[in-house]
Amino acid sequence: MRTAPVIAAIIFFLFSAFFCLQPPLLLSQDWIYTVQEGDNLWKIGKKNLKSMRYWRKLVDLNRIDDPVHLQPGSTIRIPFDWLKKGASMARLIAVSGEAVVFRNKGVTPIKAVVGMFLWSNDRVQTVTGSNVTLKFADGSEVLIQAESEMVIGKLMRYGATGMTETNLRLESGRIHNKIIPVSGPGSRFEIRTPSAVAAARGTEYRIGTAPDGSSWTEVLAGAVWLDSSGETDRLERGYGSITFPDKKPLPPIKLLQAPDLSKLSEKICKIPFPVKIDSIPGARQYRMQIAADHHFRSLLFDKTFPGTNLWGPDLPNGVYFLRINGIDNNGLEGLYSVHRFNMVAHPVPPTPLSPVIDAVMEDCQPTFRWSQSKEIKRYHFQLADSDRFSTLLTDVTNLNEPEYRLQEQLSPGRYHWRLASLDPLGNLGPYSDPQQFRCLPPSPDMSNAKLDKDGMVYRWPESKTADRYRFQISRDEAFTNPFVDEELVEPQFNLHVLPPGTYYLQVATITPDGFTGPYSLPQMVVIESPPPHPLVVAGSVLFTIVIILL
């Protein structure tokens, strides 16, 4: 009968499928060693076997006829249980802020410092604004973020095989893990939380846990096996999950896409500095982290923001990396993007004090003033007629005082000024934001204004800086309601339309860019009828102009 072979094939298929669906940690229990030039079985056994009494079994298992002469490139199978094993350790490779270590289930805190070794049962605790990175025997790294607590569980190393077994327990907070690929059947890297166990190799992922015992896992590269409430799920890159201590985990959730950081500047010149990004669909918050190394082993800044207008802190000059990801409504953090930038914000420029921004000044030879700091003793001052500072009108360096008065009068118009600091070594820092001010044209000189006796035309001297004039006539000296308010090209106005009475006149120049300068002192004109005898008052000087009508 052919039934038996068919059943055997089905059983083989199901059995194979079962193992294919299991985590890689549960597959082959033999470590495979590749023979190197000069190897012999005795040397291999001495280096890797926990006891040389397994040497003869090793010969028989691998059916080796000549243990002394082995073919380079051939393989030797060594059962996992025969291998040497011993305690391993982790090392603190980065510490930022205040963090402490509790030794061997102890209660006495020890300050965490770079280079410190950690063993099984040690506990690491970070506070607000602090973080540490641990490196394990296999090269895997774990970043413990702020306000977190993690216990070192089992740390085991299997001789010279490169295989390690690492077991960690995250009590609270968040960690970011970069786990190297599997190197043999004994290699395990597990992280436990109150509601799940995550096992992985050759992957990058984050794990966090909340006070209620719920946990979240976010896979950024590779895959993670997640065991919770008796269920084991494989999370692929770009997916996350939320687990609970008393119920089944949520199905895998697709993580938010990484943000586009291509528009960010590669040069930062002021602090704190803005970081504006495009929104990520589905994001309710954003996290930004900054580090001095592209591995992000030591976070100098780690903050969440409610929107896309982020900002960065004061940092010394140098090269930095920022990492941004979105956070969805479940609290899962998405894929991230990294941006490299160069901080050149020091020495910090002084703060311009006067003239204030958009000041309008009658004094066209102003004194510029700015803030002063204890660290900075010298300043650089620039003045230009455009905010691009392509053509400098004044460029003065090594100023020792926080003020500078121009050496000559400025022509009427719009100007821009800015400042920079020089450090004790003479290095010039970035410039302050340009400050704009305007120098007013002088008000028209009306002392020589007169009425043309033939045509009742009121004339005043032409201004060299005026493009045109604004002319007003009012019945009161305060000009609360001028009934004539016109722009004129010529410096004159015909008064013949005015009925007898007392009037007040004033004139202002209009610059070519449309800015109206200050008005002249009001001039009083008295028109009597008949015959009119106009009376003009200029300032405090009273004079009479008589017009005889023919």
C-alpha positions as CSV (number, residue, x, y, z in Angstrom):
1,M,0.0,0.0,0.0
2,R,1.1,3.5,-0.7
3,T,-0.7,5.0,2.3
4,A,2.3,4.8,4.6
5,P,4.7,6.8,2.4
6,V,2.0,9.5,1.9
7,I,1.4,9.7,5.7
8,A,5.1,9.9,6.3
9,A,5.5,12.7,3.8
10,I,2.7,14.7,5.4
11,I,4.1,14.2,8.9
12,F,7.6,15.3,7.6
13,F,6.1,18.4,6.0
14,L,4.1,19.4,9.1
15,F,7.1,18.7,11.3
16,S,9.3,20.8,9.1
17,A,6.8,23.6,8.9
18,F,6.5,23.7,12.7
19,F,10.2,24.2,13.0
20,C,10.2,26.8,10.3
21,L,7.7,28.8,12.3
22,Q,9.7,28.8,15.5
23,P,12.1,31.4,16.5
24,P,15.7,30.7,15.3
25,L,16.7,30.1,18.9
26,L,14.9,26.8,18.9
27,L,16.5,25.2,15.8
28,S,19.7,23.2,15.6
29,Q,21.4,22.5,18.9
30,D,24.8,21.7,17.3
31,W,27.4,24.4,17.0
32,I,29.2,24.1,13.6
33,Y,32.9,24.9,13.7
34,T,34.8,25.6,10.4
35,V,38.3,24.1,10.4
36,Q,41.1,26.6,10.0
37,E,44.6,26.1,8.6
38,G,46.7,24.3,11.3
39,D,43.8,23.1,13.3
40,N,43.6,19.6,14.8
41,L,40.8,18.0,16.8
42,W,42.7,18.1,20.1
43,K,43.3,21.9,19.8
44,I,39.6,22.4,18.8
45,G,38.4,20.4,21.8
46,K,40.8,22.1,24.2
47,K,39.5,25.5,23.2
48,N,35.8,24.7,23.1
49,L,34.8,21.6,25.1
50,K,33.9,22.0,28.7
51,S,35.7,18.8,29.4
52,M,38.1,16.8,27.4
53,R,36.2,13.6,28.2
54,Y,33.9,14.7,25.3
55,W,36.9,14.5,22.9
56,R,36.4,10.9,22.0
57,K,32.7,11.4,21.5
58,L,33.5,14.3,19.3
59,V,35.7,12.0,17.1
60,D,32.9,9.5,16.9
61,L,30.2,12.0,16.2
62,N,32.0,13.5,13.3
63,R,33.5,10.2,12.1
64,I,37.0,11.5,12.0
65,D,39.7,9.1,10.9
66,D,42.7,11.3,11.5
67,P,42.1,13.8,14.3
68,V,45.6,15.3,13.8
69,H,45.2,16.2,10.1
70,L,42.0,18.0,9.4
71,Q,41.0,19.5,6.0
72,P,40.8,23.3,6.2
73,G,37.2,24.5,5.4
74,S,35.6,21.2,6.6
75,T,33.1,21.5,9.5
76,I,33.0,20.0,13.0
77,R,29.7,19.5,14.7
78,I,29.8,20.1,18.5
79,P,26.7,19.6,20.6
80,F,25.7,22.7,22.4
81,D,25.7,20.9,25.8
82,W,29.4,19.9,25.4
83,L,30.6,23.5,25.0
84,K,32.4,25.6,27.7
85,K,30.3,28.3,29.3
86,G,30.9,30.9,31.9
87,A,29.6,34.2,33.2
88,S,29.7,37.2,30.9
89,M,29.4,40.9,31.6
90,A,28.2,44.1,30.1
91,R,30.0,47.4,30.0
92,L,28.8,51.0,30.2
93,I,30.1,52.7,27.0
94,A,28.2,56.0,27.3
95,V,26.6,57.9,30.2
96,S,24.7,61.2,29.8
97,G,23.4,62.9,32.9
98,E,22.9,61.3,36.3
99,A,22.4,57.5,36.3
100,V,23.1,55.0,39.1
101,V,23.9,51.2,39.4
102,F,22.7,48.9,42.1
103,R,25.1,45.9,42.5
104,N,23.8,42.3,42.9
105,K,20.3,43.1,44.1
106,G,21.7,45.7,46.5
107,V,20.1,49.0,47.6
108,T,23.1,51.3,47.6
109,P,23.3,53.4,44.5
110,I,26.6,53.8,42.7
111,K,27.2,56.5,40.2
112,A,27.2,55.2,36.7
113,V,30.5,56.0,34.8
114,V,31.8,55.1,31.4
115,G,33.9,51.9,31.5
116,M,31.9,50.3,34.5
117,F,31.3,46.6,34.1
118,L,27.9,45.1,34.9
119,W,27.1,41.6,35.9
120,S,24.0,39.4,36.5
121,N,21.6,40.9,39.0
122,D,22.9,44.4,38.7
123,R,20.3,47.1,38.2
124,V,20.6,50.4,36.2
125,Q,18.4,53.4,36.9
126,T,18.2,56.7,35.0
127,V,16.4,59.9,35.9
128,T,15.0,62.8,33.9
129,G,17.4,64.0,31.3
130,S,19.8,61.0,31.7
131,N,20.5,57.9,29.6
132,V,23.2,55.2,29.3
133,T,24.3,52.7,26.7
134,L,25.4,49.1,27.6
135,K,27.5,47.0,25.3
136,F,27.3,43.2,25.7
137,A,29.9,40.5,25.0
138,D,28.5,39.8,21.5
139,G,28.7,43.5,20.6
140,S,24.9,44.1,21.0
141,E,24.0,47.5,22.5
142,V,21.1,48.7,24.6
143,L,20.3,52.4,25.1
144,I,18.5,52.9,28.4
145,Q,16.5,56.2,28.1
146,A,15.5,58.7,30.7
147,E,13.4,57.6,33.7
148,S,14.0,53.9,33.1
149,E,15.0,51.0,35.2
150,M,16.5,47.7,33.8
151,V,17.8,44.6,35.6
152,I,20.6,42.5,34.2
153,G,19.5,38.9,34.2
154,K,21.5,36.0,32.9
155,L,24.7,36.8,31.1
156,M,26.5,33.8,29.7
157,R,29.3,33.2,27.2
158,Y,30.1,29.9,25.5
159,G,33.9,29.7,25.4
160,A,35.5,30.9,22.2
161,T,32.4,30.2,20.0
162,G,31.2,33.8,20.0
163,M,27.8,32.6,21.3
164,T,26.3,34.4,24.2
165,E,23.1,34.3,26.2
166,T,21.7,37.6,27.4
167,N,18.6,38.0,29.5
168,L,17.4,41.5,30.6
169,R,14.3,42.7,32.4
170,L,12.9,46.1,31.8
171,E,11.0,47.3,34.9
172,S,10.0,50.7,33.6
173,G,10.8,53.3,30.9
174,R,12.1,52.7,27.4
175,I,15.2,51.1,25.8
176,H,16.5,51.2,22.2
177,N,18.2,47.9,21.2
178,K,20.7,47.1,18.4
179,I,21.2,43.3,18.5
180,I,23.9,41.6,16.3
181,P,23.0,38.6,14.1
182,V,22.8,35.1,15.6
183,S,26.2,33.3,15.8
184,G,25.1,29.8,16.8
185,P,22.3,27.8,18.5
186,G,23.3,29.0,22.0
187,S,23.0,32.7,21.1
188,R,20.0,34.3,22.8
189,F,19.0,37.8,23.5
190,E,15.8,38.2,25.4
191,I,14.2,41.2,27.0
192,R,11.4,40.7,29.5
193,T,8.8,43.2,30.5
194,P,5.9,42.7,32.9
195,S,3.7,41.6,30.0
196,A,6.0,40.1,27.3
197,V,9.3,38.5,26.3
198,A,11.0,39.7,23.2
199,A,13.7,37.6,21.6
200,A,15.7,38.8,18.6
201,R,18.9,38.5,16.6
202,G,20.3,40.9,14.0
203,T,17.7,43.5,14.6
204,E,17.0,47.0,15.9
205,Y,14.0,47.6,18.0
206,R,12.6,49.6,20.9
207,I,10.7,48.3,24.0
208,G,8.9,50.4,26.6
209,T,6.7,49.6,29.6
210,A,4.1,51.6,31.4
211,P,3.2,51.7,35.1
212,D,0.2,49.5,34.5
213,G,2.4,46.7,33.2
214,S,1.5,47.2,29.5
215,S,4.4,47.2,27.1
216,W,5.0,48.2,23.5
217,T,7.5,46.9,21.0
218,E,8.6,48.7,17.8
219,V,10.7,46.9,15.2
220,L,13.0,49.1,13.2
221,A,15.1,46.5,11.4
222,G,15.0,42.7,11.2
223,A,12.3,40.8,13.2
224,V,11.4,40.2,16.8
225,W,9.7,37.2,18.4
226,L,7.2,38.4,20.9
227,D,5.8,36.1,23.5
228,S,2.8,37.3,25.6
229,S,-0.1,35.6,27.3
230,G,0.9,32.3,25.8
231,E,1.0,33.6,22.2
232,T,4.1,34.0,20.1
233,D,4.1,36.5,17.3
234,R,6.8,37.5,14.8
235,L,7.0,41.2,14.3
236,E,8.6,42.3,11.1
237,R,10.3,45.6,10.4
238,G,7.9,48.5,10.4
239,Y,5.5,46.9,12.8
240,G,4.8,47.2,16.5
241,S,2.7,45.6,19.2
242,I,1.2,46.4,22.6
243,T,1.0,43.7,25.2
244,F,-0.8,43.5,28.5
245,P,-0.2,41.5,31.7
246,D,-3.8,40.2,31.9
247,K,-5.0,39.9,28.3
248,K,-4.0,39.1,24.8
249,P,-1.7,41.5,22.9
250,L,-3.0,43.7,20.1
251,P,-2.5,42.5,16.6
252,P,0.7,43.9,14.9
253,I,0.3,47.6,14.1
254,K,2.0,49.3,11.2
255,L,4.4,51.9,12.5
256,L,4.3,55.5,11.3
257,Q,6.6,56.3,8.3
258,A,9.9,58.1,8.9
259,P,9.8,61.9,8.5
260,D,11.4,63.7,5.6
261,L,14.4,65.7,7.0
262,S,15.9,66.7,3.6
263,K,14.9,70.3,4.0
264,L,16.6,70.8,7.3
265,S,19.7,73.0,7.3
266,E,23.1,71.5,7.7
267,K,24.4,74.5,9.5
268,I,22.9,75.8,12.8
269,C,23.9,79.4,13.7
270,K,21.7,80.3,16.6
271,I,20.3,78.8,19.8
272,P,17.9,77.5,20.6
273,F,17.4,76.5,17.0
274,P,14.1,75.8,15.3
275,V,13.5,72.4,13.5
276,K,10.4,72.6,11.2
277,I,9.3,69.3,9.6
278,D,6.4,68.2,7.5
279,S,3.7,66.4,9.4
280,I,3.5,62.6,9.4
281,P,0.0,61.2,8.7
282,G,-1.4,59.7,11.9
283,A,1.2,61.3,14.2
284,R,-0.1,63.0,17.4
285,Q,3.4,63.7,18.7
286,Y,7.0,63.8,17.6
287,R,10.2,62.8,19.3
288,M,13.5,64.4,18.6
289,Q,16.9,63.1,19.9
290,I,20.3,64.6,19.4
291,A,23.7,62.9,19.8
292,A,27.3,63.6,19.0
293,D,27.7,60.2,17.4
294,H,25.7,58.6,14.6
295,H,25.1,55.5,16.7
296,F,23.2,57.6,19.2
297,R,24.9,56.0,22.2
298,S,24.7,59.1,24.3
299,L,21.6,61.3,24.0
300,L,22.3,65.0,24.6
301,F,18.7,65.9,24.0
302,D,15.5,63.7,24.1
303,K,12.2,65.5,24.0
304,T,8.7,65.0,22.6
305,F,6.7,67.8,20.9
306,P,2.9,68.1,20.2
307,G,3.4,69.4,16.7
308,T,5.9,69.8,13.8
309,N,7.5,73.0,15.2
310,L,10.4,71.4,17.1
311,W,13.4,73.1,18.6
312,G,16.9,72.1,19.7
313,P,19.0,73.2,22.7
314,D,22.2,75.1,23.2
315,L,25.2,72.9,22.2
316,P,28.9,73.6,21.9
317,N,30.2,74.1,18.3
318,G,30.7,70.8,16.5
319,V,29.0,68.1,14.4
320,Y,25.8,66.5,15.7
321,F,23.1,64.1,14.6
322,L,19.4,64.5,15.2
323,R,16.9,61.6,15.0
324,I,13.1,62.2,14.7
325,N,10.1,59.9,14.7
326,G,6.4,60.2,15.0
327,I,4.2,58.8,17.7
328,D,0.8,57.5,16.9
329,N,-2.5,57.4,19.0
330,N,-1.5,54.1,20.5
331,G,1.7,55.5,21.8
332,L,3.8,53.5,19.4
333,E,6.8,55.3,18.0
334,G,7.5,55.1,14.3
335,L,10.4,54.7,12.0
336,Y,13.0,57.4,12.3
337,S,15.2,59.6,10.1
338,V,18.6,61.0,11.0
339,H,20.0,64.3,10.0
340,R,23.6,65.5,10.4
341,F,24.3,69.1,11.2
342,N,27.1,71.4,12.2
343,M,26.6,73.7,15.1
344,V,28.4,77.0,14.7
345,A,26.4,79.1,17.1
346,H,29.3,80.2,19.4
347,P,30.4,82.7,20.5
348,V,26.8,83.8,20.7
349,P,26.1,87.2,19.2
350,P,25.0,90.0,21.4
351,T,21.4,91.2,21.5
352,P,20.8,94.4,19.6
353,L,19.2,97.0,21.9
354,S,19.0,100.3,20.0
355,P,17.9,101.4,17.5
356,V,15.0,98.9,18.0
357,I,13.8,96.9,15.1
358,D,11.9,99.1,12.5
359,A,12.8,102.2,14.4
360,V,12.1,105.5,12.6
361,M,14.9,108.0,13.3
362,E,15.3,111.7,12.8
363,D,18.9,111.5,13.9
364,C,20.7,110.2,10.9
365,Q,23.9,109.7,12.9
366,P,22.7,107.3,15.5
367,T,24.5,105.5,18.3
368,F,24.1,101.7,18.1
369,R,24.0,99.8,21.4
370,W,23.9,96.1,22.3
371,S,24.0,93.7,25.2
372,Q,27.2,92.7,26.9
373,S,28.3,89.4,28.5
374,K,31.2,88.6,30.8
375,E,32.7,86.1,28.4
376,I,32.8,88.4,25.4
377,K,35.0,91.5,25.3
378,R,35.1,92.3,21.5
379,Y,32.5,92.8,18.9
380,H,32.0,93.1,15.2
381,F,29.6,95.7,13.8
382,Q,28.2,95.9,10.2
383,L,25.8,98.3,8.6
384,A,24.3,97.9,5.1
385,D,21.5,99.2,3.0
386,S,20.0,95.7,2.4
387,D,19.4,92.7,4.7
388,R,21.7,90.6,2.5
389,F,24.7,92.8,3.6
390,S,26.2,92.4,0.1
391,T,27.5,96.0,0.2
392,L,28.7,97.2,3.5
393,L,28.4,100.8,4.5
394,T,30.2,100.3,7.8
395,D,32.3,97.3,8.8
396,V,34.1,97.7,12.2
397,T,35.7,94.9,14.2
398,N,37.4,94.6,17.6
399,L,35.0,97.0,19.3
400,N,35.7,96.9,23.0
401,E,32.5,98.6,24.1
402,P,28.9,97.5,23.6
403,E,28.1,100.6,21.5
404,Y,29.2,102.4,18.3
405,R,28.4,105.8,16.9
406,L,28.5,106.4,13.2
407,Q,31.2,108.7,12.0
408,E,29.0,110.5,9.5
409,Q,25.4,111.3,8.7
410,L,23.3,108.8,6.8
411,S,21.2,109.7,3.8
412,P,17.4,109.2,4.3
413,G,16.4,105.7,3.7
414,R,16.2,102.1,5.1
415,Y,19.2,100.5,6.7
416,H,20.1,97.2,8.4
417,W,22.7,96.5,11.1
418,R,24.0,93.3,12.8
419,L,26.6,92.2,15.3
420,A,28.9,89.3,16.0
421,S,31.0,88.3,19.0
422,L,34.7,87.4,19.0
423,D,36.0,84.9,21.5
424,P,39.3,85.3,23.3
425,L,41.1,83.5,20.5
426,G,39.7,86.0,17.9
427,N,37.2,83.5,16.4
428,L,34.2,85.2,14.9
429,G,30.8,83.8,15.8
430,P,27.6,84.0,13.9
431,Y,25.9,87.3,13.3
432,S,22.7,88.4,15.0
433,D,19.5,88.7,13.0
434,P,19.5,91.9,11.0
435,Q,17.8,94.8,12.6
436,Q,16.1,97.3,10.3
437,F,15.7,101.0,10.9
438,R,14.8,104.0,8.8
439,C,16.5,107.4,8.7
440,L,13.9,110.0,8.0
441,P,14.3,112.7,5.4
442,P,14.2,116.2,7.0
443,S,10.9,117.9,7.1
444,P,10.5,120.6,4.4
445,D,12.0,124.0,5.3
446,M,8.9,126.2,5.3
447,S,10.7,129.4,6.4
448,N,11.0,130.5,2.8
449,A,7.5,129.4,1.8
450,K,5.5,132.1,0.1
451,L,2.3,132.9,-1.8
452,D,2.5,133.8,-5.4
453,K,0.6,137.1,-5.4
454,D,-0.6,136.6,-9.0
455,G,-2.2,133.1,-8.7
456,M,-2.6,132.5,-5.0
457,V,-0.1,129.6,-5.4
458,Y,1.6,128.5,-2.2
459,R,5.2,127.5,-2.8
460,W,8.0,126.0,-0.7
461,P,11.6,125.0,-1.4
462,E,12.2,121.8,-3.3
463,S,13.7,118.9,-1.2
464,K,16.6,117.0,-2.7
465,T,15.5,113.7,-1.0
466,A,11.8,113.9,-2.0
467,D,10.2,112.0,-4.8
468,R,6.9,113.8,-4.1
469,Y,5.1,115.6,-1.3
470,R,2.1,115.2,1.0
471,F,0.3,118.5,1.4
472,Q,-2.5,119.1,4.0
473,I,-4.8,122.0,4.9
474,S,-6.8,122.0,8.1
475,R,-8.9,124.5,10.0
476,D,-7.2,123.6,13.3
477,E,-3.5,123.6,14.2
478,A,-3.7,119.9,15.4
479,F,-4.8,118.8,11.9
480,T,-7.5,116.5,13.4
481,N,-9.5,116.6,10.2
482,P,-7.6,118.0,7.2
483,F,-9.9,118.8,4.4
484,V,-7.1,118.8,1.9
485,D,-4.7,115.8,1.9
486,E,-3.0,115.3,-1.4
487,E,0.2,113.9,-2.9
488,L,2.0,116.5,-5.1
489,V,4.9,116.1,-7.5
490,E,5.7,119.8,-7.5
491,P,6.4,121.8,-4.3
492,Q,3.4,124.1,-4.7
493,F,-0.4,124.2,-4.2
494,N,-3.0,126.6,-5.5
495,L,-5.1,128.2,-2.8
496,H,-7.5,130.2,-4.9
497,V,-10.3,127.7,-4.2
498,L,-10.3,128.5,-0.4
499,P,-13.0,130.8,0.9
500,P,-12.1,133.6,3.4
501,G,-10.9,132.2,6.7
502,T,-7.9,131.0,8.8
503,Y,-6.2,127.9,7.6
504,Y,-3.2,125.8,8.6
505,L,-0.8,124.2,6.1
506,Q,1.8,121.5,6.5
507,V,4.0,119.5,4.1
508,A,5.9,116.2,4.3
509,T,8.3,114.7,1.9
510,I,7.7,111.2,0.4
511,T,10.8,109.1,-0.4
512,P,11.2,107.1,-3.6
513,D,10.2,103.9,-1.7
514,G,7.0,105.5,-0.6
515,F,7.8,106.4,3.0
516,T,6.3,109.6,4.3
517,G,8.7,111.7,6.5
518,P,7.8,114.1,9.3
519,Y,5.6,117.1,8.6
520,S,6.8,120.6,8.6
521,L,5.8,123.1,11.3
522,P,2.3,124.2,10.6
523,Q,1.9,127.5,8.7
524,M,-1.1,129.7,9.3
525,V,-2.7,131.5,6.4
526,V,-5.5,134.1,6.9
527,I,-7.5,134.9,3.8
528,E,-9.7,138.0,4.1
529,S,-12.3,139.2,1.7
530,P,-12.2,141.6,0.0
531,P,-9.3,142.2,-0.5
532,P,-7.5,139.2,1.0
533,H,-4.6,139.9,3.3
534,P,-3.0,136.5,3.9
535,L,-1.1,136.2,7.2
536,V,1.5,133.5,7.4
537,V,2.9,132.3,10.7
538,A,6.0,130.1,10.6
539,G,7.0,128.6,13.9
540,S,7.1,131.6,16.3
541,V,7.9,134.1,13.6
542,L,4.9,136.0,12.3
543,F,5.0,137.6,8.9
544,T,2.4,139.2,6.6
545,I,2.0,138.8,2.8
546,V,-0.4,141.2,1.1
547,I,-1.9,140.3,-2.2
548,I,-3.4,143.1,-4.3
549,L,-6.1,141.9,-6.6
550,L,-6.1,143.9,-9.8
